Amino acid sequence: MTQRVLTTESGAPVADNQNSATAGAGGPILLQDGHLLEKLARFNRERIPERVVHARGSGAYGYFEVTDDVTGFTRADFLSEVGRRTETFIRFSTVADSLGGADAVRDPRGFALKFYTNEGNYDLVGNNTPVFFIKDPIKFPDFIHSQKRDPFTGRQEPDNVWDFWANSPEATHQITWLMGDRGIPASYRHMHGFGSHTYQWTNAAGEAFFVKYHFKTNQGVRSLSADQAAEIVGKDANSHQTDLLQAIERGVNPSWTLHVQVMPAAEAADYRFNPFDVTKVWPHADYPLQRVGRLVLDRNPDNVFAEVEQAAFSPNNFVPGIGPSPDKMLQGRLFAYADAHRYRLGVNHTQLPVNAPRTAVVDNYGRDGLHATRNGARHDKNYEPNSYAGPAQTDAAYSAPLPVQGWTGTHEAPAHAKDDDFFQAGELYRLMSDDEKGRLIANIAGGLSQVTRDDVIEKNLAHFHAADAEYGKRVEEAVRALRED
């Protein structure tokens, strides 16, 4: 059979569909990568009007209070003083299902926070897992296509789900999280939240640090078995929404304690694995958790559509003292999230009440467009530079510059000593109790045994064997037993 050639929308052949173009092997992604931008932009426009991913969500208002001094690491004003409080809005969500899906399903949970700071809104877009399935954004549309409904059968297909994972070995770590005991949280209140990506903090002296965010639930972690979840879905498909709404209405305000891991920027290049790979965690023994503050949710939205569905989060909404890292998935999301909101909600979605800054002043030369409500003061000019006292740039960068090197083009990430797709998945498996391992094996085998192609099953089994010999052996035996029934 002749091999079909992958092409762009204009019919040009695609040279590399696995790696985005970067400025050198470890540098940030380039705007000139037309294939990447075309894939992400087209993907964002595949659904009308609900979100392509994270469609089903719940939200609440609250505040973030600083409890510990972190000014040695960042000059962000909202983190500058112990006791400082900043209003927040959070949106929890499932990832794969549509707006009409159920809450209590095996799926990662979105954990998106908007801080209404004095220097503008800061958005932190994460999940309830510290890692993700893939490490390059050029694979994201394909990944989600594999998890969504098949275009022919109209349903989610195990063949598609496991086929993509079979050909994406870096997903093994996240699969181990997802299929484990924490794959179905009992509620949004009873799960941790993570920034997942690596971000940059910069202090007043201009020193740069790379950080990872960990929001630890103060309610304790509670999860559901597959049987418990099925029973709950049958009674209340909106179980997570119901729980969050009723808890806050009763005055039982959920809270999380924020910790960060901090890595001096100079240590990143020689770390034993790529610290910007979102499929990996930083061991706490290397970079211990340092407490920052607490997040408290104390008010429900008055209108779910106006505030939860129209809430727009973008990881490129930074404030001075916080910026991006070379994390390739993060770099792709800096474009994709804001572009998705411009499509779903319009170019002026930032003027909607839930998205508008609370205390910061918005003053720029953006004009007109659908639903424009802010068009500058009377007689203001709509261009810059001008001679009429319009707003001017500060010349003060939010964060330290990221170094770039090498030739432009598609590159695999620079190799580190422990860059391995399976090592951390094996470590996670070995941390589990015997009961936890048993449930993990059963969850994986239940899905993988439904796959019709033997080669796809064998590829997935090889990943589990590579992570841990016992892990692979037990999954293989469980899959075989289910297929022989």
N, C-alpha and C positions, 0 to 999 in steps of 0.2 A: 504494500500500500504506500502511495506517495505521501510524504510528510507534508501536511498543510503548513503554510507560512503565516505566523502571527503578524498582523499589520496594525497600523494606526487607523483612525477613522477616515483618513484621506487615502488609505490603501498602501502606504509606504511600509516596507518590512521593518519589524522591530528587532533591533540587535540584542537588547538585553531587557528582559521583563522581570528580573529578580533584584536588580540593584539600581538605585537612583543615581543620577549624576551628581558628583560632589567635587568640591575643590580639594583634590588630593584624597588619599585613602581615608583619612580621619576627619575631613573638613565638612562644613555644612553643605546642604543641598543647593543646587544651582537653579536659578529661575529659567535658564536656557533649556532645561530638560523638558521639552515639549511633550514627550510621551507621558511622563509623570503627571504634568499639569492637566493634560487632556483626560487621563484616566480619572484623576480625582475630581475634576470639574464635572465630567460627564456623570460620574457616580453620584455626586451630590444632587443631580437633577433627575434621578430615576424614580422618585416618588412624589406624588402630589396629594395632600399637602403635608402629611405627617413626616416625621424624621425618618430617614432611611434606616438608621440604627438608633437605639435608645428611644424608640417611639413611645413606649409605655412608661410613664414616670409619675412621681409624686414629689411635692416640694413643701418647704417650710422656711419661714424667716427666723432669724435669731441673731446672735452676736458672737464675736470672737474676742476673748480677753487674754491679753499677754500676761503670763505668770512668771516668765524667766527672761533674763537679759540676754538678747541675741545680737546686740549692737556690734559686737566684735566680728560678726559674720555678714550683716546686711544693714544698709542705710535706709531700708524701707520704713517710711514714716509710721505706718500703722503698727509696726513691730518695735517702735523706738523706745517704749516706756512700759515698765511693768504696771499693770492695772489698766492699761489703755484698752478701750472697747471699740469695736468696729461692727457696724451692722452687716449682716450676711444674709444671703439666700442660698438654699441648697436644693438641688434636684437629684433625687435618686431615680434609677431606672433599670429595667432589664435591657439587654442588648439586642437579641435576635428577633424577638417576636414583634408583632404589629401592635397598634394602639389598642386593639380589642383582645390582646392576649391575657393570660393569667399572670399573677404575681409570683406564686410559689412554684417556680420552675427552676430546673438546673441551667443556670446561665450566669455569667458575670453580671455584677450590678454596677451601674454608673454611679459615681460619687462626685458631683460637680458643684463647686462652691464659687459664689460671687461675693467678694469683699468690697463693700461700698466705702472706699478709703477717701481721705482728703486729697489724694493725688490722682484720683481716677479709680475706676473699677479694676480690681485684680481678679482674674478668673483662674481657678485651679481645677483642671478637668482630669479626674482620675477614675479609678475603679475600686472594687472591694478586694482586689487581688494585687499583689505587688509586682506582678509580671504580666506579660501579654503573649499572644500566640505567635506573632511575627515581629520582625525587627526592622523591616523596610516598608515605607508607606506605599510603594509601587505594588505591593502584594495585597493591600487592604481591600480594594474592590473585589478581587478574586476570592479572598477569604470570606467576606460577607456574602457573596453570591453562593458560596458552597454551604453556608449555614441557613440561608433563606429558602423560601419555597422554590422547588424545581419548576422551570418554565413549562415543562410538559405535564408533569403529574400534579402540579399545584400544591404540593406538600413538601415538608422538610424531609429530605432523603438521607438515610444513614450512609448510602453509597457516596453521596456528594461530600458529606461532612468528613467521613473517614478517608476518602480519597485525597482531599486537600491536605489533611493532616499527615497522611502517608508520604506525601511529597514535600512536606514542610517539617523536617525533623526538629527545628527550633521550637515547635509547638509543644513538645513533650513535657516541658516543665509546667506550662499553663494547663495542659490536659490533666496533669496529676493534681493540680489545685482544683480544677473544675469538677473532676470526678470523685474527689475526696469528700470528707464530711462537710466542708464549708461551701460546697457547690450550690446548696439551696439554703440561704439564710432564713431563719424563722421570721424575721422582720427586718426592716431597714434599720431599726434601732439596735439590733443585736448583731451587727457586723462591723468590722473595721473598714476604714477607707484609706486609700493610698494615692499619692500623686502618680505612682507607677514610674513615670519618666524621671530622668535626672534633670534638674534645673540648676541655674547659676544664681548664687547670691554674691553681691559685691558690697563691701563695707565702705565707710566714709573715707578711708585711706586708699581706696581703689583696689584692695586685695580681693581676689576672686576665690570663691569656694563653690564646689558642686554639692548639691543637696538632694536628698530624697525625703518625701513627706510621708508620715505615718499617723493617721488618726485612729487612736485606740478607743473603742467603745467603752464607756463607763457603765454600761448596762450588762456587760459580759457577753461573750460570743455564744449564740444559740443558733443551731441549725436544724434542718429537717431531714429525715430519711426520705427516700423516694416514695415509700408507702404513705408516710405522714403527709407529704406534700400533695399526693394524689387525692387523699381524703379532704384536705383543706380546699384544694381547687374545686372539688365537687360541691363544696358548701359555699365558698366565697372566693370567686376569681380575683376579687379586689382586696385580698387579705392584708397585703403590706400597706396599701393605701388606708384601709380601715384602721389598722393598728396605729399608724403614725398620726392620723387625724384624731382619733379618740384619745390617744395618750396626751397630746398637746392640749386638747380641749379639757381634759381632766386636770391639767396642771402638772402632769408627770413629764417634765421637759427633758428629752433625751440629750445626752452630752457626750462629747468625745475629747480626749486629751491629745493634743498635737505634739508629736516628737519629730525631730529631723535627724538624719544622718548627714554628717558634714565631712567632705573630703577636700583638703586644700587642692586647688587647681593643679599645682605642680605635680601632684602624685598620680594624676589620672593616666598619663602616658605609660607609666611603668607598672600600673596595677596588674594583678595576675590574670584578669580577664577584662574585656572591654567594659568600662563603667557606664557607657552610654547605650548598652544593649538592654532593651526593655524586657527581654526574655530571661534576664538574670537579676538576682537580688545581690545586695552588698551584705556579706555576713556581719552580724552585729559585733562579732569579736574584732573585726577590722575597724568598723566605724560604729561605735555605740550610739544608741538612741539618746538624744538630748531634748529635754522637754522645752516647749515653747509657750504653750497656752492651752486654753480650752474653748471648744465650740459648744454652744448651747442653742437649742431650737425651742422657741417659746411662742411662736405665732403661726397659725395656719393662714394660707392665702384666702382671700375673700372670693376669688373667682379662679377656678382651676384653669380654664382656657386662657384668660388674660395673663395669668401670672406663671403657671407651670408650663403650659404648652407654648407660650410666647417667650419664655425665658430663653435667652441666647447666651451661650458660654463659648468663649474662644480662648485657647491657651496663649494667643499672642496679645491678650490684654494684660500687659505687665505694668508695674509701677517702678519708679526709680529704686534701684537696689536689688531688683529681681529680673532675671532674663533667661534666655534659652541656653541649652547645651547642644553639643553636636549629635545628640540622640536623634537618629534618623526618623523614627516614628514621630517624635515630637516635632521635628522640622516639617514633616508633611502635614501634621495637624495644624501648624501655625497658619497654613493656607486653607486647609479643607474646612475647618469648623466655621470660620467667618464667611467663607464662600457659601456654605450650606445655608446659613442664616440669611444672607443677602437674597438667596433664591427663595427660601420658604417664607420669609417675613418681609422682605423688601430691603432696599438699601438704607432706609431710615429706621431699622429695627432697634437701633441703639437709643432712639427717642421714646420707645415704649416705657411706661413707668417702671416695670420690673427690671429693665435693662439700663435705665438712665442713672447716672451718678447721683448720689444723695447730697454730698457736700462739695464735691469738686465742681468747678466751673468749666463748662464745655464752650470753647471759643475757637473756631476754625473756619476754613473757607469752603467747607462742604455745603452745597446748596441744592434745593429743589428735590425732585424725585417723588415717588409715590409715598404718601402719608407724611410729607415733611411738615414738621411743626416748629422747627427752629431754623430761622433764616438770617440770624444776625441782627444787630441793632440798626435803627433807621439810618440810611445813607452809608452804611458800611460798604466797603469795597469787597469784591469777591475774588480777589487775587492777591498774591504775595510773591515778591516784595512789593510794598506800596509806600507812599509818602503820607498816609493818612492815619497813622497811629493804630494800624491793625495789629492783631496778635502776631508775635514773632517767635522764632525758635529759641531754645535755651542754650544750645550747644553743649548740654550736659548729657552724656550717654547714660542710659538706665543701668547698664551692666558692662563688665569688662569685655573687650573684643575677643572673639574666638580666633585662634591662630589657624591659618590655612597653609597648605603646602602641596606641591606636586602638580601634575597635569590634570586638567579637567577631563571628565569622562565618567563612565560607570565604574565603580570600584566596589569590591567587597570590603567590609570593615577591616581595619588594621588588625593583625593577629596579635593576641596576647597569650601568655603562657598557658592559661586555663580556659581559653576560648573553645568551648565544647558544648554541643547542643543537649547533652544528656547528663552531665555531671551533677548539676543542681537538682534535676528531677530525681535522680537517684538519692541524693542527700535528703530531699524532702520525704521520699518513700521510707528511708531508714529511720527518720524521726517519728514515724507513725507507730501507734500501738498495734498489737495483733488484730484487735477488733477493727481499728481504722483501716488497716491494710485489707482486711476481708471485705469491707464495704466498698473500698476503692476498686478492688479487683472485680467485684460483682457489677459495679456501675459501668466500668469500661467494657467488660465482656458482654453486658446486656446490649450495648450499642454496637460494638464491633461484630458481634455474632450475626447481626442482621445484614451485614454487607454481603453482596452477592459475588464479588470478584475475589478469588483466592489471592491474587497478587497484591491487592490492596490490603488485605488482612495481614499477609506476610510482611509487607513493608512496615505496618504499624507495630507488629510484634517485634520486629528487629529494633525499633526505637526503644521499646520497653526493656528488651534484653540489654541494650547498650547502657541504659540508665542504671540497671541493677539486675544481676543474674536471677535472683529469686523473683523479683518483680516480673520480669519477662516470662519466666517459667510458669508462674501462677496465672498470669493473664492468658498465656497460650493454652494451658490446661482448661481454664474456665470457658474460653471461647470454643474449644473443641467439644467439651461436654454439652454446651448449649446447641451447637450445630448438629450434634448426633442425636439429639432428642427427637 
